[in-house]
Amino acid sequence: MTGGAAQGTVAFLEADWPAPAGVRAVTTLRGGGVSRGSYASLNLGAHVGDDPAAVATNRERAARALALPSAPRWLAQRHGTVVHEHSGDATGAPPEADAAIARAPLRVLAVLTADCLPVAIARRDGSAIALAHAGWRGLAAGVLEATCGALGAPPADLLAWLGPGIAASAFEVGPEVRAAFLEWDARAESAFTRNPRGRWQADLYQLARLRLEGLGVTAVSGGGICTYSDTERWFSARRGEPTGRMATFAWIEAGR
């Protein structure tokens, strides 16, 4: 953990993974911004009903605290599988996509989450990086498969980090969610536990690992965080909307 969660201080979680030198991935915490009410305080989502001026200030604060080398390429996320390639131009309307890749230094990728998993994926040689927004719909649809495919590297040459998301103990789903994953791979059964209500507790972390392992990506780090249960550090849509969004940023530093 870097920084603090106190009001006025932008805090963030640095990815703990064996990435090559110069490859960065970080997730912001919810403290240190100017948003109020259910968005307090570092809400970085411009689509959730918060004051646009507050979101703009929060984004400026996050960029300064993280020393981002350029403006992030924000996405209009749809829980789908579209992968955007960041050309270096971060202006204009956010593209409709749930993942993005960069093949050159100083191009900052960004995804917004509040229970869904942010997943960073990098080539071992540091030549390219990707970032995906992976909720259950995106995972079931194949967003990680699409993202890895866009990187154009053998699976053994990729490594991944699973950022903060909702834990299985807090993520109750219906039988249709379980069925969507079992249709893809029977091994997904291990990620679902029946609860006393006859529904299922779904482990997003395990589901993401299974999808990556199915591709042959075995160098997977992260997990063990619950955005739902830790109200001080994380936003959580499942705790109740409206609420804010954390951002995960990924980029390759200069000199690669």
C-alpha positions as CSV (number, residue, x, y, z in Angstrom):
1,M,0.0,0.0,0.0
2,T,1.2,3.5,-0.9
3,G,-0.1,6.7,0.6
4,G,-2.9,7.0,3.2
5,A,-6.7,6.8,3.3
6,A,-7.2,10.0,5.2
7,Q,-9.2,12.9,3.6
8,G,-6.9,15.0,1.5
9,T,-4.4,12.3,0.8
10,V,-4.7,10.3,-2.4
11,A,-3.9,6.6,-1.6
12,F,-3.4,3.8,-4.0
13,L,-2.6,0.1,-4.2
14,E,0.5,-0.8,-6.2
15,A,0.3,-4.1,-8.1
16,D,2.3,-6.8,-6.4
17,W,3.4,-8.9,-9.3
18,P,6.7,-9.8,-11.1
19,A,6.2,-7.3,-13.9
20,P,9.3,-6.3,-15.9
21,A,11.0,-3.0,-14.9
22,G,9.1,0.0,-16.0
23,V,5.7,-1.7,-16.2
24,R,3.2,-0.1,-13.7
25,A,-0.3,-1.0,-12.5
26,V,-2.0,0.8,-9.6
27,T,-5.5,1.1,-8.2
28,T,-6.8,4.2,-6.3
29,L,-8.5,4.0,-3.0
30,R,-11.6,6.0,-2.1
31,G,-9.9,8.6,0.1
32,G,-8.3,11.9,-0.8
33,G,-10.9,13.5,-3.1
34,V,-13.5,16.2,-3.0
35,S,-16.7,14.3,-3.8
36,R,-19.4,14.2,-1.1
37,G,-22.2,11.9,0.2
38,S,-22.2,8.4,-1.2
39,Y,-19.4,9.4,-3.7
40,A,-17.0,10.5,-0.9
41,S,-14.4,11.1,-1.6
42,L,-12.1,10.2,-4.6
43,N,-14.8,9.2,-7.1
44,L,-13.2,8.9,-10.5
45,G,-16.3,7.8,-12.4
46,A,-17.9,10.5,-14.6
47,H,-20.9,8.4,-15.4
48,V,-22.4,7.7,-11.9
49,G,-24.2,11.0,-11.2
50,D,-21.5,12.8,-9.2
51,D,-20.8,16.5,-9.7
52,P,-18.7,16.7,-12.9
53,A,-16.5,19.4,-11.4
54,A,-15.7,17.2,-8.4
55,V,-14.9,14.3,-10.7
56,A,-12.5,16.5,-12.7
57,T,-10.8,17.6,-9.5
58,N,-10.5,14.1,-8.3
59,R,-9.0,13.0,-11.6
60,E,-6.4,15.8,-11.5
61,R,-5.5,14.8,-7.9
62,A,-5.1,11.2,-8.8
63,A,-2.9,12.0,-11.8
64,R,-0.6,14.2,-9.7
65,A,-0.4,11.7,-6.9
66,L,0.5,8.9,-9.2
67,A,2.7,11.1,-11.5
68,L,0.9,9.7,-14.5
69,P,3.1,10.4,-17.6
70,S,0.1,11.4,-19.8
71,A,-3.7,11.8,-19.7
72,P,-5.4,8.4,-19.2
73,R,-7.4,6.8,-22.0
74,W,-10.8,6.4,-20.2
75,L,-13.2,3.9,-21.6
76,A,-17.0,3.8,-21.9
77,Q,-17.4,0.3,-20.3
78,R,-20.2,-2.0,-21.3
79,H,-19.4,-5.4,-19.7
80,G,-18.3,-6.6,-23.1
81,T,-15.2,-7.9,-24.8
82,V,-14.2,-5.0,-27.0
83,V,-10.4,-4.2,-26.7
84,H,-9.3,-0.7,-27.6
85,E,-5.7,-0.1,-28.7
86,H,-4.4,3.2,-27.2
87,S,-2.7,5.0,-30.1
88,G,-1.4,7.8,-27.8
89,D,-4.3,10.1,-28.3
90,A,-6.4,10.3,-25.1
91,T,-8.7,13.1,-26.3
92,G,-12.2,12.8,-27.6
93,A,-15.1,10.7,-26.4
94,P,-14.1,7.5,-24.5
95,P,-14.3,4.5,-26.8
96,E,-16.8,1.8,-26.0
97,A,-14.6,-1.0,-24.7
98,D,-13.9,-3.0,-21.6
99,A,-10.2,-3.5,-22.2
100,A,-7.3,-1.6,-23.7
101,I,-3.8,-2.3,-24.7
102,A,-0.7,-0.1,-25.2
103,R,2.4,-1.0,-27.1
104,A,4.5,2.1,-26.4
105,P,5.7,3.8,-23.2
106,L,3.8,6.7,-21.6
107,R,0.4,5.6,-22.8
108,V,-1.8,5.4,-19.7
109,L,-4.7,2.9,-19.7
110,A,-7.6,3.2,-17.2
111,V,-10.6,1.1,-16.1
112,L,-13.2,2.0,-13.5
113,T,-14.5,-0.5,-11.0
114,A,-16.6,-0.8,-7.8
115,D,-16.7,-4.6,-7.2
116,C,-15.7,-5.9,-10.7
117,L,-12.1,-7.0,-11.1
118,P,-9.5,-4.8,-12.8
119,V,-7.0,-7.1,-14.5
120,A,-3.6,-6.0,-15.7
121,I,-1.8,-8.2,-18.2
122,A,1.8,-7.6,-19.5
123,R,4.2,-9.2,-21.8
124,R,7.2,-10.5,-19.9
125,D,9.6,-8.4,-22.1
126,G,7.8,-5.2,-21.1
127,S,6.9,-4.3,-24.7
128,A,3.1,-4.2,-24.2
129,I,0.5,-3.9,-21.4
130,A,-3.2,-4.4,-21.2
131,L,-6.0,-3.6,-18.7
132,A,-9.4,-5.2,-18.6
133,H,-12.6,-4.5,-16.7
134,A,-13.8,-8.0,-15.7
135,G,-17.1,-8.4,-13.9
136,W,-19.0,-11.7,-14.2
137,R,-20.6,-10.7,-17.5
138,G,-17.3,-9.7,-19.0
139,L,-15.6,-12.8,-17.7
140,A,-18.3,-15.1,-19.0
141,A,-18.3,-13.4,-22.4
142,G,-14.5,-13.7,-22.8
143,V,-13.0,-10.3,-22.0
144,L,-9.8,-11.8,-20.7
145,E,-9.4,-14.1,-23.8
146,A,-10.0,-11.1,-26.1
147,T,-7.4,-9.0,-24.1
148,C,-4.7,-11.7,-24.2
149,G,-5.4,-12.3,-27.8
150,A,-4.9,-8.6,-28.6
151,L,-1.5,-8.6,-27.0
152,G,-0.4,-11.1,-29.6
153,A,2.0,-13.1,-27.4
154,P,2.2,-16.8,-26.5
155,P,0.4,-17.3,-23.1
156,A,3.6,-18.3,-21.4
157,D,5.0,-14.9,-22.2
158,L,2.2,-13.1,-20.3
159,L,1.7,-12.4,-16.6
160,A,-1.4,-11.0,-14.9
161,W,-2.5,-9.1,-11.8
162,L,-6.0,-9.3,-10.4
163,G,-6.8,-5.9,-8.7
164,P,-9.4,-5.3,-5.9
165,G,-12.8,-6.8,-6.4
166,I,-15.7,-8.3,-4.4
167,A,-15.0,-11.5,-2.5
168,A,-17.0,-14.6,-2.8
169,S,-18.4,-14.2,0.7
170,A,-20.2,-11.0,-0.5
171,F,-21.1,-11.9,-4.1
172,E,-24.4,-13.8,-4.2
173,V,-25.6,-14.7,-7.7
174,G,-28.4,-16.7,-9.3
175,P,-28.2,-20.1,-11.0
176,E,-28.0,-18.4,-14.4
177,V,-24.6,-16.9,-13.6
178,R,-23.2,-20.3,-12.5
179,A,-24.7,-21.9,-15.7
180,A,-23.0,-19.3,-17.9
181,F,-19.6,-20.3,-16.6
182,L,-20.2,-24.1,-16.4
183,E,-21.2,-24.0,-20.1
184,W,-17.7,-22.7,-20.8
185,D,-15.8,-25.1,-18.5
186,A,-17.0,-27.6,-15.9
187,R,-14.0,-26.6,-13.7
188,A,-15.8,-23.3,-12.9
189,E,-18.0,-25.3,-10.5
190,S,-15.1,-24.9,-8.0
191,A,-15.8,-21.1,-7.9
192,F,-19.4,-21.4,-6.7
193,T,-20.7,-22.3,-3.3
194,R,-24.4,-22.9,-2.6
195,N,-25.7,-20.7,0.2
196,P,-28.7,-21.3,2.6
197,R,-31.0,-19.3,0.3
198,G,-30.5,-21.8,-2.5
199,R,-28.4,-19.3,-4.5
200,W,-24.6,-19.2,-5.1
201,Q,-21.6,-17.3,-3.7
202,A,-19.4,-16.6,-6.7
203,D,-15.6,-16.2,-6.5
204,L,-14.6,-13.7,-9.2
205,Y,-11.0,-14.1,-8.4
206,Q,-11.1,-17.9,-9.0
207,L,-13.2,-17.4,-12.1
208,A,-10.6,-15.0,-13.6
209,R,-7.8,-17.4,-12.7
210,L,-9.6,-20.3,-14.4
211,R,-10.1,-18.2,-17.5
212,L,-6.5,-17.2,-17.6
213,E,-5.2,-20.7,-16.9
214,G,-7.5,-22.0,-19.7
215,L,-5.5,-19.8,-22.0
216,G,-2.2,-21.0,-20.6
217,V,-1.5,-17.9,-18.6
218,T,-0.3,-19.3,-15.2
219,A,1.7,-16.4,-13.8
220,V,-1.3,-14.7,-12.0
221,S,-0.9,-12.5,-9.0
222,G,-3.4,-10.6,-6.8
223,G,-6.6,-11.5,-5.0
224,G,-7.6,-11.6,-1.3
225,I,-9.3,-8.2,-1.2
226,C,-13.0,-7.5,-0.8
227,T,-14.3,-4.2,-2.0
228,Y,-17.7,-4.8,-0.5
229,S,-16.6,-5.5,3.1
230,D,-14.0,-2.7,3.4
231,T,-16.1,0.4,3.4
232,E,-13.2,2.8,4.3
233,R,-10.9,1.9,1.4
234,W,-13.2,0.9,-1.5
235,F,-16.3,1.8,-3.3
236,S,-18.8,-1.0,-3.8
237,A,-21.8,-1.0,-6.1
238,R,-23.3,-4.0,-4.4
239,R,-23.3,-2.1,-1.1
240,G,-25.7,0.3,-2.8
241,E,-25.9,2.8,-5.7
242,P,-25.2,5.5,-6.3
243,T,-21.6,5.2,-5.4
244,G,-18.2,6.2,-6.7
245,R,-15.6,4.3,-8.7
246,M,-12.0,3.5,-8.2
247,A,-9.6,3.6,-11.1
248,T,-6.9,1.2,-12.1
249,F,-4.2,2.6,-14.2
250,A,-1.5,0.8,-16.2
251,W,1.4,2.1,-18.3
252,I,4.9,1.5,-19.4
253,E,7.4,4.1,-18.2
254,A,9.9,5.9,-20.4
255,G,13.1,4.1,-21.3
256,R,11.6,0.7,-22.2
